[in-house]
Amino acid sequence: MEIMGYTVSAALIWILIAVILAIVEALTLGLTTIWFTIGGVAASIAAIAGAPVLVQVIIFLVVSILLLYFTRPLAEKRLKIGKEKTNVETLPGEIGVVIKEITPHNTGQVKVHGQIWTAISDIGGTLEEGISVRVIRVEGVKLVVMPLEESETEV
């Protein structure tokens, strides 16, 4: 193949494509172009073996799309791409202490496991400083709490 007056092998072009796609993958970490990188390597092997350009392109597309379709979900699950682990899911049911009074239409603060959270009352009443509360749910970055019953153990 001739490009700008220079003879370049198809295998070299496919390797160049694979390297560019690998760089894009390294910059984005989206687990998309890595499969096309592998497809480029497969196409370069086909070029070295003497396959026609059309076959090389077909190999590139087939290998890339098959890898993308079958292995991307497995890789995402294994690497936990796009999921940030937090302990917010464990907060409902936990017991905390009001450190800043919670009034019916205003937020206050609750300390749960050593962390201070903005909180609102589930009952609509005032929750004074120092009382123990149970986390009912998390709404955005606020805890929804209710006072502990007398029979419940306190923190």
ChimeraX commands (.cxc) that place a marker at each C-alpha (Angstrom):
marker #1 position 0.00,0.00,0.00 radius 0.5
marker #1 position 1.37,3.42,-0.92 radius 0.5
marker #1 position 0.75,6.48,1.27 radius 0.5
marker #1 position 2.19,9.88,0.26 radius 0.5
marker #1 position 4.73,8.23,-2.00 radius 0.5
marker #1 position 5.90,5.72,0.64 radius 0.5
marker #1 position 5.21,2.03,0.54 radius 0.5
marker #1 position 3.74,0.91,3.84 radius 0.5
marker #1 position 2.64,-2.59,4.73 radius 0.5
marker #1 position -0.96,-3.17,5.73 radius 0.5
marker #1 position 0.25,-4.90,8.90 radius 0.5
marker #1 position 2.05,-1.71,9.97 radius 0.5
marker #1 position -1.10,0.33,9.38 radius 0.5
marker #1 position -3.17,-2.06,11.51 radius 0.5
marker #1 position -0.57,-1.94,14.29 radius 0.5
marker #1 position -0.65,1.87,14.13 radius 0.5
marker #1 position -4.46,1.78,14.39 radius 0.5
marker #1 position -4.18,-0.60,17.36 radius 0.5
marker #1 position -1.67,1.68,19.12 radius 0.5
marker #1 position -3.86,4.76,18.59 radius 0.5
marker #1 position -6.89,2.91,19.95 radius 0.5
marker #1 position -4.85,1.69,22.94 radius 0.5
marker #1 position -3.85,5.28,23.69 radius 0.5
marker #1 position -7.49,6.37,23.47 radius 0.5
marker #1 position -8.45,3.57,25.86 radius 0.5
marker #1 position -5.71,4.58,28.29 radius 0.5
marker #1 position -7.00,8.15,28.27 radius 0.5
marker #1 position -10.69,7.31,28.63 radius 0.5
marker #1 position -10.75,4.01,30.56 radius 0.5
marker #1 position -14.16,3.30,29.03 radius 0.5
marker #1 position -13.52,-0.34,28.12 radius 0.5
marker #1 position -14.63,0.28,24.55 radius 0.5
marker #1 position -11.63,0.94,22.35 radius 0.5
marker #1 position -9.54,-1.81,23.97 radius 0.5
marker #1 position -11.57,-4.40,22.03 radius 0.5
marker #1 position -10.92,-2.54,18.77 radius 0.5
marker #1 position -7.23,-2.50,19.69 radius 0.5
marker #1 position -7.32,-6.29,19.82 radius 0.5
marker #1 position -9.25,-6.31,16.53 radius 0.5
marker #1 position -6.47,-4.21,15.01 radius 0.5
marker #1 position -3.88,-6.70,16.15 radius 0.5
marker #1 position -5.94,-9.57,14.65 radius 0.5
marker #1 position -6.21,-7.66,11.37 radius 0.5
marker #1 position -2.44,-7.06,11.35 radius 0.5
marker #1 position -1.87,-10.81,11.78 radius 0.5
marker #1 position -4.19,-11.40,8.83 radius 0.5
marker #1 position -2.19,-8.83,6.82 radius 0.5
marker #1 position 1.08,-10.59,7.66 radius 0.5
marker #1 position -0.50,-13.87,6.54 radius 0.5
marker #1 position -1.28,-12.24,3.19 radius 0.5
marker #1 position -5.05,-11.84,3.49 radius 0.5
marker #1 position -6.69,-9.30,1.17 radius 0.5
marker #1 position -7.59,-5.88,2.61 radius 0.5
marker #1 position -11.32,-6.69,2.61 radius 0.5
marker #1 position -10.69,-9.79,4.72 radius 0.5
marker #1 position -8.50,-7.76,7.08 radius 0.5
marker #1 position -11.29,-5.21,7.58 radius 0.5
marker #1 position -13.83,-7.99,8.16 radius 0.5
marker #1 position -11.53,-9.66,10.71 radius 0.5
marker #1 position -11.02,-6.31,12.44 radius 0.5
marker #1 position -14.76,-5.67,12.71 radius 0.5
marker #1 position -15.79,-9.21,13.63 radius 0.5
marker #1 position -13.13,-9.65,16.33 radius 0.5
marker #1 position -13.77,-6.18,17.76 radius 0.5
marker #1 position -17.55,-6.47,17.87 radius 0.5
marker #1 position -17.53,-10.01,19.27 radius 0.5
marker #1 position -15.10,-9.02,22.02 radius 0.5
marker #1 position -17.08,-5.89,22.77 radius 0.5
marker #1 position -20.37,-7.78,22.94 radius 0.5
marker #1 position -19.26,-10.82,24.94 radius 0.5
marker #1 position -16.45,-9.64,27.18 radius 0.5
marker #1 position -17.23,-6.00,28.02 radius 0.5
marker #1 position -20.07,-6.87,30.45 radius 0.5
marker #1 position -17.83,-9.43,32.16 radius 0.5
marker #1 position -14.96,-6.96,32.41 radius 0.5
marker #1 position -17.23,-4.22,33.76 radius 0.5
marker #1 position -18.62,-6.58,36.39 radius 0.5
marker #1 position -15.18,-7.83,37.37 radius 0.5
marker #1 position -13.57,-4.38,37.45 radius 0.5
marker #1 position -16.68,-2.65,38.84 radius 0.5
marker #1 position -16.46,0.10,36.22 radius 0.5
marker #1 position -18.71,3.06,36.90 radius 0.5
marker #1 position -19.64,2.05,40.44 radius 0.5
marker #1 position -18.30,3.91,43.40 radius 0.5
marker #1 position -18.45,1.89,46.58 radius 0.5
marker #1 position -19.91,3.70,49.57 radius 0.5
marker #1 position -21.36,2.62,52.87 radius 0.5
marker #1 position -24.53,4.68,52.46 radius 0.5
marker #1 position -26.52,1.48,51.86 radius 0.5
marker #1 position -25.65,0.32,55.38 radius 0.5
marker #1 position -26.95,3.43,57.18 radius 0.5
marker #1 position -30.71,2.66,57.34 radius 0.5
marker #1 position -31.40,1.03,60.68 radius 0.5
marker #1 position -28.27,2.41,62.33 radius 0.5
marker #1 position -28.40,4.45,65.53 radius 0.5
marker #1 position -26.94,7.93,65.86 radius 0.5
marker #1 position -26.97,10.93,68.17 radius 0.5
marker #1 position -28.38,14.37,67.34 radius 0.5
marker #1 position -25.54,16.90,67.66 radius 0.5
marker #1 position -27.45,19.89,66.23 radius 0.5
marker #1 position -31.18,20.26,66.90 radius 0.5
marker #1 position -33.52,19.15,64.11 radius 0.5
marker #1 position -36.67,21.28,63.80 radius 0.5
marker #1 position -39.80,20.57,61.70 radius 0.5
marker #1 position -38.79,22.65,58.67 radius 0.5
marker #1 position -35.01,22.77,59.10 radius 0.5
marker #1 position -32.17,20.33,59.02 radius 0.5
marker #1 position -29.94,19.46,61.91 radius 0.5
marker #1 position -26.96,17.18,62.32 radius 0.5
marker #1 position -26.62,13.58,63.44 radius 0.5
marker #1 position -23.46,11.67,64.24 radius 0.5
marker #1 position -23.49,8.05,63.04 radius 0.5
marker #1 position -20.40,5.84,63.34 radius 0.5
marker #1 position -18.21,8.89,63.95 radius 0.5
marker #1 position -19.42,10.73,60.84 radius 0.5
marker #1 position -21.55,13.85,60.94 radius 0.5
marker #1 position -24.55,13.92,58.58 radius 0.5
marker #1 position -27.16,16.52,57.79 radius 0.5
marker #1 position -30.48,15.11,58.95 radius 0.5
marker #1 position -34.21,15.75,58.87 radius 0.5
marker #1 position -36.91,14.34,61.14 radius 0.5
marker #1 position -39.26,11.64,59.92 radius 0.5
marker #1 position -41.90,12.58,62.51 radius 0.5
marker #1 position -41.93,16.30,61.75 radius 0.5
marker #1 position -41.29,17.30,65.36 radius 0.5
marker #1 position -38.23,18.78,67.01 radius 0.5
marker #1 position -35.39,16.44,67.91 radius 0.5
marker #1 position -33.16,18.01,70.53 radius 0.5
marker #1 position -29.40,17.71,70.88 radius 0.5
marker #1 position -28.18,14.58,72.62 radius 0.5
marker #1 position -31.10,12.26,71.87 radius 0.5
marker #1 position -30.56,8.96,70.12 radius 0.5
marker #1 position -32.18,8.44,66.73 radius 0.5
marker #1 position -32.55,5.65,64.21 radius 0.5
marker #1 position -31.76,6.25,60.53 radius 0.5
marker #1 position -34.87,5.47,58.48 radius 0.5
marker #1 position -33.47,6.17,55.00 radius 0.5
marker #1 position -31.03,8.31,53.06 radius 0.5
marker #1 position -32.39,11.01,50.73 radius 0.5
marker #1 position -29.59,12.48,48.65 radius 0.5
marker #1 position -27.01,13.57,51.22 radius 0.5
marker #1 position -29.44,13.83,54.14 radius 0.5
marker #1 position -30.43,11.22,56.66 radius 0.5
marker #1 position -34.08,10.85,57.56 radius 0.5
marker #1 position -34.22,9.93,61.25 radius 0.5
marker #1 position -36.72,9.24,64.01 radius 0.5
marker #1 position -36.21,9.16,67.77 radius 0.5
marker #1 position -35.53,5.84,69.44 radius 0.5
marker #1 position -38.29,4.29,71.50 radius 0.5
marker #1 position -37.68,4.10,75.24 radius 0.5
marker #1 position -37.29,0.31,75.03 radius 0.5
marker #1 position -34.56,0.47,72.35 radius 0.5
marker #1 position -30.93,0.44,73.38 radius 0.5
marker #1 position -29.11,3.72,72.97 radius 0.5
marker #1 position -25.68,4.45,71.58 radius 0.5
marker link #1:1,2 radius 0.2
marker link #1:2,3 radius 0.2
marker link #1:3,4 radius 0.2
marker link #1:4,5 radius 0.2
marker link #1:5,6 radius 0.2
marker link #1:6,7 radius 0.2
marker link #1:7,8 radius 0.2
marker link #1:8,9 radius 0.2
marker link #1:9,10 radius 0.2
marker link #1:10,11 radius 0.2
marker link #1:11,12 radius 0.2
marker link #1:12,13 radius 0.2
marker link #1:13,14 radius 0.2
marker link #1:14,15 radius 0.2
marker link #1:15,16 radius 0.2
marker link #1:16,17 radius 0.2
marker link #1:17,18 radius 0.2
marker link #1:18,19 radius 0.2
marker link #1:19,20 radius 0.2
marker link #1:20,21 radius 0.2
marker link #1:21,22 radius 0.2
marker link #1:22,23 radius 0.2
marker link #1:23,24 radius 0.2
marker link #1:24,25 radius 0.2
marker link #1:25,26 radius 0.2
marker link #1:26,27 radius 0.2
marker link #1:27,28 radius 0.2
marker link #1:28,29 radius 0.2
marker link #1:29,30 radius 0.2
marker link #1:30,31 radius 0.2
marker link #1:31,32 radius 0.2
marker link #1:32,33 radius 0.2
marker link #1:33,34 radius 0.2
marker link #1:34,35 radius 0.2
marker link #1:35,36 radius 0.2
marker link #1:36,37 radius 0.2
marker link #1:37,38 radius 0.2
marker link #1:38,39 radius 0.2
marker link #1:39,40 radius 0.2
marker link #1:40,41 radius 0.2
marker link #1:41,42 radius 0.2
marker link #1:42,43 radius 0.2
marker link #1:43,44 radius 0.2
marker link #1:44,45 radius 0.2
marker link #1:45,46 radius 0.2
marker link #1:46,47 radius 0.2
marker link #1:47,48 radius 0.2
marker link #1:48,49 radius 0.2
marker link #1:49,50 radius 0.2
marker link #1:50,51 radius 0.2
marker link #1:51,52 radius 0.2
marker link #1:52,53 radius 0.2
marker link #1:53,54 radius 0.2
marker link #1:54,55 radius 0.2
marker link #1:55,56 radius 0.2
marker link #1:56,57 radius 0.2
marker link #1:57,58 radius 0.2
marker link #1:58,59 radius 0.2
marker link #1:59,60 radius 0.2
marker link #1:60,61 radius 0.2
marker link #1:61,62 radius 0.2
marker link #1:62,63 radius 0.2
marker link #1:63,64 radius 0.2
marker link #1:64,65 radius 0.2
marker link #1:65,66 radius 0.2
marker link #1:66,67 radius 0.2
marker link #1:67,68 radius 0.2
marker link #1:68,69 radius 0.2
marker link #1:69,70 radius 0.2
marker link #1:70,71 radius 0.2
marker link #1:71,72 radius 0.2
marker link #1:72,73 radius 0.2
marker link #1:73,74 radius 0.2
marker link #1:74,75 radius 0.2
marker link #1:75,76 radius 0.2
marker link #1:76,77 radius 0.2
marker link #1:77,78 radius 0.2
marker link #1:78,79 radius 0.2
marker link #1:79,80 radius 0.2
marker link #1:80,81 radius 0.2
marker link #1:81,82 radius 0.2
marker link #1:82,83 radius 0.2
marker link #1:83,84 radius 0.2
marker link #1:84,85 radius 0.2
marker link #1:85,86 radius 0.2
marker link #1:86,87 radius 0.2
marker link #1:87,88 radius 0.2
marker link #1:88,89 radius 0.2
marker link #1:89,90 radius 0.2
marker link #1:90,91 radius 0.2
marker link #1:91,92 radius 0.2
marker link #1:92,93 radius 0.2
marker link #1:93,94 radius 0.2
marker link #1:94,95 radius 0.2
marker link #1:95,96 radius 0.2
marker link #1:96,97 radius 0.2
marker link #1:97,98 radius 0.2
marker link #1:98,99 radius 0.2
marker link #1:99,100 radius 0.2
marker link #1:100,101 radius 0.2
marker link #1:101,102 radius 0.2
marker link #1:102,103 radius 0.2
marker link #1:103,104 radius 0.2
marker link #1:104,105 radius 0.2
marker link #1:105,106 radius 0.2
marker link #1:106,107 radius 0.2
marker link #1:107,108 radius 0.2
marker link #1:108,109 radius 0.2
marker link #1:109,110 radius 0.2
marker link #1:110,111 radius 0.2
marker link #1:111,112 radius 0.2
marker link #1:112,113 radius 0.2
marker link #1:113,114 radius 0.2
marker link #1:114,115 radius 0.2
marker link #1:115,116 radius 0.2
marker link #1:116,117 radius 0.2
marker link #1:117,118 radius 0.2
marker link #1:118,119 radius 0.2
marker link #1:119,120 radius 0.2
marker link #1:120,121 radius 0.2
marker link #1:121,122 radius 0.2
marker link #1:122,123 radius 0.2
marker link #1:123,124 radius 0.2
marker link #1:124,125 radius 0.2
marker link #1:125,126 radius 0.2
marker link #1:126,127 radius 0.2
marker link #1:127,128 radius 0.2
marker link #1:128,129 radius 0.2
marker link #1:129,130 radius 0.2
marker link #1:130,131 radius 0.2
marker link #1:131,132 radius 0.2
marker link #1:132,133 radius 0.2
marker link #1:133,134 radius 0.2
marker link #1:134,135 radius 0.2
marker link #1:135,136 radius 0.2
marker link #1:136,137 radius 0.2
marker link #1:137,138 radius 0.2
marker link #1:138,139 radius 0.2
marker link #1:139,140 radius 0.2
marker link #1:140,141 radius 0.2
marker link #1:141,142 radius 0.2
marker link #1:142,143 radius 0.2
marker link #1:143,144 radius 0.2
marker link #1:144,145 radius 0.2
marker link #1:145,146 radius 0.2
marker link #1:146,147 radius 0.2
marker link #1:147,148 radius 0.2
marker link #1:148,149 radius 0.2
marker link #1:149,150 radius 0.2
marker link #1:150,151 radius 0.2
marker link #1:151,152 radius 0.2
marker link #1:152,153 radius 0.2
marker link #1:153,154 radius 0.2
marker link #1:154,155 radius 0.2
view
